[in-house]
């Protein structure tokens, strides 16, 4: 049936596009059903707000039973359908054409909520092309940054309100396992994760049978149960959490949000607090219009520390498509190989996780970089995949990046 790997990949992509098209058809049908329910109630001659609500509850129960999902899930599907069909035509168009998945569409629904009509249109115009070349998780990060760039003035109030919703949820799993979900300010959770990772890394060794992931989990549980991470030898761990602060915002002359590495925009008031009081944060001031390109040419193979730091701010995750491994756990790769006269410069370096670094050198996978930071990968099947830059801002939305 298939003669080449490329043909099989083509078929896989076509099937995935068909799934997206089917979910788009389902979305359109759900909104049609809701409209039908509303119109039927209004045509009864005795329609009231309460009767329309009862009609929708009946419809929601019908869909819940028909699809074998909870009523909460059915209600979410109706809500997403309403926004996609009525308010996000470009997103709905991309889903109907099979260019994005339903998960991408859900991200757009989440990020577009609460925006004005003009900002919502701008978000769609700039974000949908990004969705077409990103994983849903990566797109969520980028869309969040773009949204904050469009509406930076409300981030203070929204963050303050969100903090009030912090909570802990215990979810039972199978085989005696479970998940403890802590919903708390992201800068605190990043610091906790970084601390656990550093502790886990210190415990690794030839006589330690546990993996890094297992050690990290054990460290967090030990800290919660016993109030300390054992085997630290009394040494305080100071995790690195990177914070980028636009200098004009720090001086109070701009309301462009700061950027918390691994998350995205945060209120400038919180950034000022972190930059002033938290010794475990790497404090970086950036000029909104100018920047410097670091290069040591061919004078040395290994990039200096300041170049590594600058690269991490430019590219906070692995540069391979669909990989979101944080840069702190990645290798710096020379895009144009050093052995083939490549230079050690920001433009010729990219963070790759160890697995994808090995893939580049051990297989036919290869990539190039354009001036805007976009990485273009070519696979053994002669297909091209694009990884768009995370950091650079666009003229229309200063917070995107």
PANU-268497 format. One line per 2 residues: number of its first residue (from 1); their letters; for each residue y, x, z of N, C-alpha, C. Coordinates in steps of 0.1 Angstrom, whole numbers. Example, Ala and Ser with C-alpha at 12.3 -4.5 7.8 and 13.67 -1.06 7.14 Angstrom:
! PANU-268497
1) as) -57 132 78 -45 123 78 -33 132 78 ~ -22 128 71 -11 137 71 0 129 79 $
END
This chain:
! PANU-268497
1) xx) -12 8 0 0 0 0 13 9 0 ~ 12 19 8 24 29 9 19 42 4 $
3) xx) 28 49 -4 25 62 -9 33 73 -1 ~ 44 70 5 52 80 12 57 75 25 $
5) xx) 61 84 34 67 80 47 79 72 45 ~ 87 76 35 100 69 32 97 55 29 $
7) xx) 87 51 22 84 37 19 80 30 31 ~ 73 36 40 69 29 53 82 27 61 $
9) xx) 91 37 62 103 35 69 112 24 63 ~ 112 24 50 119 13 43 114 -1 47 $
11) xx) 101 -2 48 95 -15 52 98 -19 66 ~ 98 -9 75 101 -11 89 115 -16 90 $
13) xx) 125 -9 83 139 -13 84 140 -28 78 ~ 133 -31 68 134 -44 62 129 -55 72 $
15) xx) 118 -52 79 113 -61 89 123 -63 100 ~ 129 -52 105 139 -53 115 151 -61 111 $
17) xx) 155 -59 99 166 -67 93 162 -82 93 ~ 150 -85 89 145 -99 89 146 -105 103 $
19) xx) 142 -97 113 143 -102 127 157 -106 130 ~ 167 -97 126 181 -100 129 185 -112 122 $
21) xx) 181 -114 109 185 -126 102 179 -138 108 ~ 167 -138 113 161 -149 120 169 -152 133 $
23) xx) 173 -142 141 180 -145 153 194 -151 150 ~ 199 -147 138 212 -152 134 210 -167 131 $
25) xx) 199 -170 124 197 -184 121 194 -193 133 ~ 187 -187 143 185 -193 156 199 -196 163 $
27) xx) 208 -186 162 221 -187 169 229 -198 162 ~ 229 -199 149 236 -209 142 230 -223 146 $
29) xx) 217 -224 146 211 -237 149 214 -241 164 ~ 214 -232 173 218 -235 187 232 -241 188 $
31) xx) 241 -235 181 255 -240 181 256 -254 174 ~ 248 -256 163 247 -269 157 242 -279 166 $
33) xx) 231 -276 174 225 -285 183 235 -289 194 ~ 243 -279 199 253 -282 209 264 -292 203 $
35) xx) 268 -289 191 279 -297 185 273 -311 183 ~ 261 -312 178 255 -325 176 254 -333 189 $
37) xx) 250 -327 200 249 -333 213 263 -338 217 ~ 273 -330 215 287 -334 219 292 -346 211 $
39) xx) 290 -345 198 294 -355 189 287 -369 191 ~ 274 -368 194 266 -380 197 271 -387 209 $
41) xx) 275 -379 219 280 -385 232 293 -392 229 ~ 302 -385 222 315 -390 219 314 -403 211 $
43) xx) 304 -404 202 302 -416 193 297 -428 201 ~ 293 -426 213 287 -437 221 297 -447 226 $
45) xx) 310 -443 226 321 -452 230 323 -452 245 ~ 314 -445 252 316 -445 267 316 -430 272 $
47) xx) 320 -421 263 320 -407 266 330 -403 276 ~ 325 -394 286 334 -389 296 330 -374 297 $
49) xx) 338 -367 305 335 -353 307 321 -352 314 ~ 318 -361 323 306 -360 330 294 -364 321 $
51) xx) 296 -374 312 285 -377 303 282 -366 293 ~ 292 -359 289 290 -348 280 283 -336 287 $
53) xx) 286 -334 299 279 -324 307 264 -328 309 ~ 262 -340 312 248 -345 313 240 -344 300 $
55) xx) 247 -347 289 240 -346 276 237 -331 273 ~ 246 -322 277 242 -308 275 231 -303 284 $
57) xx) 231 -308 296 220 -304 305 207 -309 300 ~ 207 -321 294 195 -326 288 190 -317 276 $
59) xx) 200 -313 268 197 -305 257 192 -291 261 ~ 198 -286 271 194 -273 277 180 -273 282 $
61) xx) 176 -284 289 162 -286 294 153 -287 282 ~ 157 -294 271 148 -295 259 145 -282 253 $
63) xx) 156 -273 252 154 -260 246 146 -251 255 ~ 148 -252 268 140 -245 278 125 -247 276 $
65) xx) 122 -260 275 108 -263 274 102 -259 261 ~ 110 -261 250 105 -259 236 103 -244 234 $
67) xx) 112 -235 240 111 -221 238 103 -214 249 ~ 100 -222 259 93 -216 271 101 -205 278 $
69) xx) 114 -208 280 123 -199 287 129 -207 299 ~ 135 -200 308 142 -206 319 154 -213 314 $
71) xx) 159 -223 321 171 -230 318 183 -221 318 ~ 183 -211 327 194 -201 327 194 -193 314 $
73) xx) 182 -189 309 182 -182 296 186 -191 285 ~ 182 -203 285 187 -213 275 202 -214 275 $
75) xx) 208 -215 287 222 -217 288 229 -204 282 ~ 224 -192 285 229 -180 280 229 -180 265 $
77) xx) 218 -184 259 217 -185 245 227 -194 238 ~ 229 -205 245 240 -215 240 253 -208 241 $
79) xx) 256 -202 252 269 -195 254 272 -185 243 ~ 262 -176 241 263 -165 231 265 -171 217 $
81) xx) 257 -182 214 258 -188 201 272 -194 199 ~ 278 -200 209 291 -206 207 301 -196 204 $
83) xx) 301 -184 211 311 -174 209 309 -167 195 ~ 296 -164 192 293 -157 179 298 -166 167 $
85) xx) 294 -178 168 297 -187 156 312 -190 155 ~ 318 -193 167 332 -197 166 342 -186 167 $
87) xx) 339 -176 174 350 -166 177 347 -152 171 ~ 335 -149 167 331 -135 162 325 -136 149 $
89) xx) 332 -140 138 326 -142 125 321 -129 119 ~ 328 -118 121 324 -105 116 311 -100 122 $
91) xx) 309 -102 135 297 -99 142 286 -108 137 ~ 288 -121 136 278 -130 131 274 -127 117 $
93) xx) 284 -122 109 281 -118 95 272 -106 94 ~ 275 -96 103 266 -84 103 252 -87 108 $
95) xx) 251 -97 118 238 -101 122 230 -108 112 ~ 237 -117 105 231 -125 94 226 -116 83 $
97) xx) 233 -105 80 230 -96 70 219 -86 74 ~ 216 -86 87 205 -77 91 211 -63 94 $
99) xx) 224 -61 95 229 -48 97 230 -44 112 ~ 229 -54 121 229 -51 135 218 -60 141 $
101) xx) 214 -56 153 204 -64 161 211 -75 169 ~ 203 -84 175 209 -94 184 215 -87 196 $
103) xx) 208 -76 201 214 -69 213 228 -63 210 ~ 230 -58 198 244 -54 194 253 -66 195 $
105) xx) 249 -77 190 257 -89 190 260 -93 205 ~ 251 -92 214 253 -96 228 263 -86 234 $
107) xx) 263 -74 230 273 -64 235 287 -69 231 ~ 288 -73 218 301 -78 213 306 -90 220 $
109) xx) 297 -99 223 301 -111 231 306 -107 244 ~ 299 -98 251 303 -94 264 317 -87 264 $
111) xx) 319 -78 254 332 -71 254 344 -79 249 ~ 341 -89 240 351 -98 235 356 -109 245 $
113) xx) 348 -111 255 352 -122 264 365 -119 271 ~ 374 -129 271 387 -128 278 398 -121 270 $
115) xx) 395 -116 258 405 -110 249 413 -121 242 ~ 425 -117 239 433 -126 230 428 -127 216 $
117) xx) 432 -136 208 427 -138 195 429 -125 187 ~ 441 -120 187 445 -108 179 436 -96 184 $
119) xx) 435 -94 197 427 -83 202 412 -84 199 ~ 408 -96 199 394 -99 195 391 -96 181 $
121) xx) 401 -99 172 399 -96 158 399 -81 156 ~ 408 -74 163 409 -59 162 396 -53 167 $
123) xx) 391 -58 178 378 -53 184 367 -54 173 ~ 366 -65 167 355 -67 157 357 -58 146 $
125) xx) 369 -57 140 372 -48 129 368 -34 131 ~ 371 -29 143 368 -15 146 354 -13 152 $
127) xx) 349 -22 159 336 -20 165 324 -23 157 ~ 324 -33 148 312 -37 141 307 -25 133 $
129) xx) 316 -17 126 310 -6 119 303 4 128 ~ 308 6 140 302 14 150 288 9 154 $
131) xx) 287 -4 156 275 -10 159 264 -8 149 ~ 268 -7 136 259 -6 125 252 8 125 $
133) xx) 258 18 132 252 32 132 249 36 146 ~ 248 27 156 246 31 170 235 23 176 $
135) xx) 228 29 186 219 21 194 227 11 203 ~ 221 0 207 228 -9 216 234 -3 228 $
137) xx) 227 6 234 232 13 246 244 21 243 ~ 243 29 233 255 38 229 266 29 224 $
139) xx) 263 18 217 274 9 213 281 3 224 ~ 274 -1 235 280 -7 247 290 2 253 $
141) xx) 287 15 254 296 25 259 309 26 250 ~ 307 26 237 318 28 228 327 16 227 $
143) xx) 320 4 227 328 -9 226 336 -11 239 ~ 330 -6 251 338 -8 263 350 1 263 $
145) xx) 349 13 258 361 22 257 371 16 247 ~ 366 10 236 375 4 226 382 -8 232 $
147) xx) 375 -16 239 381 -28 246 392 -24 255 ~ 390 -14 263 400 -10 273 412 -4 266 $
149) xx) 410 2 254 421 7 247 430 -4 241 ~ 424 -15 239 431 -27 233 439 -34 244 $
151) xx) 433 -34 256 439 -42 267 439 -34 280 ~ 447 -22 281 446 -13 292 453 -19 305 $
153) xx) 462 -28 303 471 -33 314 463 -41 324 ~ 452 -47 320 445 -55 330 433 -48 337 $
155) xx) 431 -36 334 419 -29 340 420 -28 355 ~ 432 -26 360 434 -25 375 429 -37 382 $
157) xx) 434 -49 377 431 -62 384 416 -65 382 ~ 411 -62 370 397 -65 368 387 -56 376 $
159) xx) 391 -44 377 383 -35 385 383 -39 400 ~ 395 -42 405 396 -47 419 388 -59 422 $
161) xx) 388 -68 412 380 -81 414 365 -77 413 ~ 361 -68 404 347 -65 402 341 -58 415 $
163) xx) 349 -50 422 344 -43 434 339 -53 444 ~ 346 -65 445 342 -75 454 328 -81 452 $
165) xx) 322 -78 440 309 -84 437 298 -73 439 ~ 301 -62 446 291 -52 449 279 -58 457 $
167) xx) 267 -55 454 255 -60 461 243 -52 458 ~ 232 -55 465 219 -48 463 209 -59 460 $
169) xx) 201 -56 450 190 -66 446 177 -59 447 ~ 167 -65 453 153 -60 453 145 -68 443 $
171) xx) 139 -61 434 130 -68 424 116 -63 425 ~ 107 -72 428 93 -68 429 86 -65 416 $
173) xx) 79 -54 415 72 -51 403 57 -52 405 ~ 49 -46 396 35 -47 397 29 -34 403 $
175) xx) 17 -34 407 10 -22 412 17 -16 424 ~ 22 -25 433 29 -21 445 42 -14 443 $
177) xx) 48 -15 431 61 -9 429 72 -20 428 ~ 85 -15 427 96 -24 426 108 -16 423 $
179) xx) 120 -23 421 132 -17 418 143 -22 428 ~ 151 -12 433 162 -15 441 175 -13 433 $
181) xx) 182 -24 430 193 -23 421 206 -24 429 ~ 214 -13 429 226 -12 436 238 -15 426 $
183) xx) 245 -26 428 257 -29 420 269 -25 427 ~ 275 -13 424 286 -7 431 295 0 421 $
185) xx) 306 5 426 315 13 417 308 24 410 ~ 311 25 397 303 35 388 305 49 393 $
187) xx) 318 53 397 320 67 401 311 71 413 ~ 309 61 422 300 64 433 286 66 429 $
189) xx) 281 57 420 267 58 416 265 70 407 ~ 274 74 399 273 87 392 272 99 401 $
191) xx) 280 99 412 279 110 422 265 110 429 ~ 260 98 432 247 97 439 236 102 429 $
193) xx) 237 98 417 227 102 407 227 118 405 ~ 240 123 404 241 137 402 236 145 414 $
195) xx) 239 140 426 234 147 438 219 147 439 ~ 213 135 436 198 134 436 192 144 425 $
197) xx) 198 144 414 193 153 403 194 168 407 ~ 205 172 413 206 186 417 196 189 428 $
199) xx) 194 180 437 184 182 448 170 183 442 ~ 167 174 433 154 174 426 152 187 418 $
201) xx) 162 192 412 161 204 404 158 216 413 ~ 164 216 425 162 227 434 147 227 440 $
203) xx) 141 216 440 128 215 446 117 218 435 ~ 121 219 423 111 222 412 106 236 414 $
205) xx) 94 238 410 88 252 411 74 252 407 ~ 67 263 406 53 264 402 44 257 411 $
207) xx) 48 255 424 39 249 434 42 234 436 ~ 52 229 429 57 215 431 51 207 420 $
209) xx) 41 197 423 35 189 413 43 178 407 ~ 53 174 415 61 162 411 71 165 399 $
211) xx) 73 156 390 82 157 379 96 156 384 ~ 106 159 376 120 158 380 123 143 383 $
213) xx) 118 134 375 121 120 377 115 115 390 ~ 103 120 394 97 116 407 105 122 418 $
215) xx) 109 135 417 116 141 427 130 134 430 ~ 136 130 419 149 123 420 147 110 428 $
217) xx) 137 102 425 134 90 432 131 92 446 ~ 123 102 449 119 106 463 132 110 471 $
219) xx) 141 117 464 153 122 471 162 110 475 ~ 163 100 466 171 88 470 165 80 481 $
221) xx) 152 78 480 145 70 490 146 77 504 ~ 144 91 504 145 98 516 159 98 522 $
223) xx) 169 98 514 182 97 519 185 84 525 ~ 180 73 519 183 60 525 175 57 538 $
225) xx) 162 62 538 154 60 550 157 69 561 ~ 160 82 558 162 92 569 176 97 570 $
227) xx) 185 93 561 199 97 562 201 111 557 ~ 191 118 551 193 131 546 183 134 535 $
229) xx) 186 144 527 176 148 517 170 161 522 ~ 157 160 525 150 171 531 150 184 523 $
231) xx) 148 195 529 146 208 523 159 213 516 ~ 171 208 521 184 213 516 188 226 523 $
233) xx) 181 229 534 185 241 541 199 241 546 ~ 204 229 549 218 228 555 229 230 545 $
235) xx) 225 232 532 236 234 522 240 221 516 ~ 253 219 516 259 206 511 258 206 495 $
237) xx) 253 195 490 253 194 475 266 188 471 ~ 272 194 460 285 189 455 283 186 440 $
239) xx) 279 173 437 276 170 423 288 171 414 ~ 286 174 402 297 174 392 298 161 385 $
241) xx) 309 155 386 312 142 379 325 145 372 ~ 325 143 359 336 147 350 346 135 348 $
243) xx) 359 138 350 369 128 349 380 134 339 ~ 383 126 329 394 129 320 406 120 322 $
245) xx) 417 127 325 429 119 329 440 122 319 ~ 445 113 311 457 115 303 469 119 311 $
247) xx) 475 130 308 486 135 317 497 125 319 ~ 501 118 308 512 109 309 509 97 318 $
249) xx) 496 93 318 492 83 327 492 87 342 ~ 488 100 344 488 106 357 503 106 363 $
251) xx) 512 108 354 526 109 358 533 95 358 ~ 525 85 355 531 71 356 539 67 343 $
253) xx) 538 75 332 545 72 320 537 65 310 ~ 525 62 313 516 55 303 505 48 311 $
255) xx) 500 37 305 489 30 312 476 31 305 ~ 474 42 297 461 45 291 451 48 302 $
257) xx) 440 42 303 430 45 314 425 59 313 ~ 420 63 325 412 76 325 398 73 320 $
259) xx) 390 84 318 377 82 314 367 89 323 ~ 357 82 329 347 87 337 335 90 329 $
261) xx) 331 103 328 320 108 320 308 100 323 ~ 301 95 313 288 88 315 291 73 317 $
263) xx) 303 68 317 306 54 319 317 49 309 ~ 329 54 310 340 50 302 353 48 310 $
265) xx) 362 39 305 375 38 311 374 33 326 ~ 383 39 334 385 34 348 400 33 350 $
267) xx) 404 25 360 419 24 363 425 38 366 ~ 437 40 362 444 52 365 447 54 379 $
269) xx) 448 43 387 450 45 402 437 51 408 ~ 425 47 403 413 52 408 412 67 404 $
271) xx) 416 70 392 416 84 387 425 93 395 ~ 437 88 399 445 96 408 439 99 421 $
273) xx) 432 88 426 425 90 439 414 100 438 ~ 406 99 428 395 109 426 400 123 423 $
275) xx) 410 124 415 416 137 411 422 144 424 ~ 427 136 433 434 142 444 424 145 456 $
277) xx) 414 136 458 407 137 470 392 141 469 ~ 387 140 457 372 143 455 369 157 450 $
279) xx) 365 166 459 362 179 454 350 180 445 ~ 342 170 444 330 170 436 333 166 421 $
281) xx) 346 163 418 350 159 405 356 171 398 ~ 353 173 385 359 183 377 372 176 371 $
283) xx) 384 181 375 396 175 371 401 181 358 ~ 404 173 348 408 177 335 420 169 331 $
285) xx) 431 175 327 443 168 322 443 170 307 ~ 445 159 299 445 160 285 459 155 280 $
287) xx) 464 161 269 476 157 263 472 146 253 ~ 480 135 252 476 124 243 477 127 228 $
289) xx) 484 138 224 487 140 210 482 153 205 ~ 481 163 214 477 177 209 464 181 216 $
291) xx) 458 191 210 445 196 215 443 210 210 ~ 434 218 216 431 231 211 417 232 207 $
293) xx) 415 240 196 401 243 191 397 257 196 ~ 386 258 203 382 270 209 371 276 199 $
295) xx) 372 289 197 363 296 188 363 311 192 ~ 351 317 192 349 331 194 343 337 181 $
297) xx) 343 330 170 337 335 158 323 340 159 ~ 321 352 155 308 358 156 308 370 166 $
299) xx) 318 370 174 318 381 184 308 379 195 ~ 303 367 197 292 365 207 284 352 203 $
301) xx) 272 352 207 263 341 204 265 329 214 ~ 265 333 227 266 323 237 280 318 239 $
303) xx) 283 305 239 297 301 241 301 303 255 ~ 314 306 258 319 308 271 320 295 279 $
305) xx) 321 296 292 321 284 300 331 273 296 ~ 344 278 293 354 268 290 351 261 277 $
307) xx) 344 267 267 340 261 255 329 250 258 ~ 320 254 267 309 244 270 315 232 277 $
309) xx) 325 234 285 331 222 292 339 214 282 ~ 346 221 273 354 213 263 344 205 254 $
311) xx) 333 211 250 323 204 242 317 192 249 ~ 315 194 262 310 182 269 319 171 270 $
313) xx) 332 173 270 342 162 270 342 155 256 ~ 340 164 246 340 158 232 328 151 229 $
315) xx) 316 156 234 303 150 231 295 149 244 ~ 296 138 251 290 137 264 275 134 264 $
317) xx) 269 132 252 255 130 252 249 137 240 ~ 235 138 240 228 144 229 233 139 216 $
319) xx) 234 148 206 239 144 193 229 138 183 ~ 217 136 188 207 130 179 208 115 179 $
321) xx) 207 108 168 208 94 168 198 87 177 ~ 203 77 185 194 69 194 191 77 206 $
323) xx) 197 89 209 194 96 221 206 96 230 ~ 205 92 243 216 91 252 215 101 264 $
325) xx) 207 111 262 205 121 272 219 128 275 ~ 223 128 288 236 134 291 237 148 287 $
327) xx) 249 153 283 251 166 278 247 177 289 ~ 248 173 302 245 183 312 231 187 312 $
329) xx) 222 179 306 208 182 305 204 187 291 ~ 214 190 283 212 194 269 215 208 266 $
331) xx) 210 213 254 213 227 250 225 226 240 ~ 233 237 239 243 238 229 236 245 217 $
333) xx) 237 237 205 230 242 193 241 246 183 ~ 239 257 176 247 261 165 243 252 153 $
335) xx) 252 244 148 248 235 137 245 243 124 ~ 254 252 121 251 262 111 245 274 118 $
337) xx) 232 277 117 225 286 126 232 300 126 ~ 233 305 139 239 318 141 233 329 133 $
339) xx) 219 328 131 212 338 124 216 338 109 ~ 222 326 104 226 325 91 241 325 89 $
341) xx) 247 334 98 262 336 98 270 325 104 ~ 264 316 112 272 305 118 280 311 129 $
343) xx) 292 304 132 301 309 142 299 301 155 ~ 304 307 166 304 301 179 317 294 181 $
345) xx) 318 282 177 331 274 178 328 260 181 ~ 338 252 186 336 238 189 330 231 177 $
347) xx) 336 234 165 332 226 153 318 229 149 ~ 312 241 153 299 245 149 289 243 160 $
349) xx) 293 236 171 283 234 182 281 219 184 ~ 269 216 189 266 203 193 256 203 204 $
351) xx) 257 194 213 247 193 224 235 185 218 ~ 223 191 220 210 185 217 201 186 229 $
353) xx) 194 175 233 185 176 244 174 186 239 ~ 166 192 249 156 201 245 146 196 235 $
355) xx) 142 183 236 132 178 226 138 178 212 ~ 150 173 211 156 172 197 161 186 192 $
357) xx) 164 195 202 167 209 198 155 215 191 ~ 143 213 198 131 218 192 128 212 179 $
359) xx) 130 199 178 128 191 165 135 197 154 ~ 148 201 156 156 206 146 151 219 140 $
361) xx) 146 228 149 141 241 145 127 241 141 ~ 119 232 145 104 232 142 100 223 131 $
363) xx) 109 214 127 105 205 116 116 205 105 ~ 115 195 96 124 194 85 137 187 88 $
365) xx) 138 182 101 151 176 105 162 186 105 ~ 174 182 99 185 190 100 198 181 99 $
367) xx) 209 187 102 222 179 103 234 188 100 ~ 245 180 97 258 186 94 268 179 102 $
369) xx) 280 184 103 291 178 111 303 177 102 ~ 310 166 102 322 164 94 334 167 104 $
371) xx) 346 168 99 358 172 107 361 162 118 ~ 357 149 116 360 140 127 349 140 138 $
373) xx) 340 149 137 329 150 148 317 142 145 ~ 316 135 134 304 127 130 293 136 126 $
375) xx) 281 134 132 269 142 128 261 134 118 ~ 257 141 107 249 134 97 235 141 97 $
377) xx) 225 134 101 211 139 102 203 135 89 ~ 195 144 85 185 141 74 171 143 79 $
379) xx) 163 133 77 149 133 82 139 139 72 ~ 127 142 77 116 146 68 114 136 57 $
381) xx) 117 123 59 115 113 49 127 112 39 ~ 136 122 40 148 123 32 158 111 34 $
383) xx) 157 106 46 167 95 50 178 101 58 ~ 190 95 57 202 100 64 205 91 76 $
385) xx) 208 96 87 212 89 99 225 95 105 ~ 234 86 109 247 90 113 249 88 128 $
387) xx) 254 98 135 258 97 149 273 99 150 ~ 280 88 152 295 89 153 300 95 166 $
389) xx) 311 101 165 317 108 177 320 98 188 ~ 319 102 201 322 93 212 336 94 216 $
391) xx) 342 106 217 355 108 223 367 105 215 ~ 368 110 202 381 109 195 386 94 195 $
393) xx) 400 93 198 406 80 197 410 77 183 ~ 412 64 181 417 59 168 431 55 170 $
395) xx) 440 56 159 454 52 160 456 38 165 ~ 447 29 162 448 15 165 445 12 180 $
397) xx) 436 21 185 431 18 199 430 31 207 ~ 441 36 214 441 49 220 430 51 230 $
399) xx) 424 40 235 414 42 245 400 44 240 ~ 399 42 227 385 44 221 381 58 220 $
401) x) 370 62 226 366 76 226 362 80 240 $
END
